[in-house]
Amino acid sequence: MCRHLAYLGPPVTLRTLLYDPPHSLVRQSWAPRDMRGGGTVNADGFGVGWYPGTGNPVRYRRSGPIWSDPTLPELAGVTLSGAVLAAVRSATVGMPVQESAAAPFAEGRWLFSHNGVVRGWPDSIAALAGGLPVRDLVTLDAPTDSALLWALVRHRLRAGASAVEAVTTTVREVAAVAPGSRLNLLLTDGVSVVASVWDHALSVRVTGDAVLLASEPVDDAPEWQQVPDRRWVRAGTDGVHLGELG
Ligand code: GLN
């Protein structure tokens, strides 16, 4: 099950988030500690999205393993940002390995990632998918559960829902029709981050005015706190807030 992280705070290099920590996202791609529901490594693509100061986020995604990417180390060393979302992917059986299936998914200011699986996909959520405009279905980023979750979240955001509403409503509806799903979502607009914890791990570290949410703590800092299951988290300039999802 993929690993993801989101950072908000003073600008740092991407390298500080992806490579430098002892249990960095790159290390988690080949030596994750907490894979659940299948998969041993996260080698089926990766993506990094960051906000370049003003304007919409920029993405760098590839369909191969992050550890063997020849370009990212140099790029990460010189790219500074105060808002970053990154993910490494372990494709669920039956889902294709292609760049467009790697998070973050994006639209406008938004970046999105899903860590987990929708059980019984696609039949289990056919009814929910049927509520989307046909145009959204025929332009899905990829034929994967994560891309469909993004379409559901995005549909709500376009209709004016808040990030918390869009994430929590989608998780509850999908969990109801596809029991046993793992639905850890991450959504950011570069100003705040909203995450869900539904049958998979997520930890939060707040240090000064920086917040890092990650599937697995990237270091041994004492500030890390594991978010309990079936919660949503919202982190922004006003601190970190948790709510019940179940
Ligand atoms: N099911 C999603 C995919 O295949 C995410 C997989 C994961 O979390 N490992 O893209």
Boltz pocket constraint, residues with backbone or C-beta under 6 A from the ligand:
constraints:
  - pocket:
      binder: B
      contacts: [[A, 1], [A, 2], [A, 3], [A, 39], [A, 89], [A, 90], [A, 91], [A, 92], [A, 95], [A, 101], [A, 114], [A, 115], [A, 116], [A, 117], [A, 118], [A, 144], [A, 145], [A, 146]]
      max_distance: 6.0
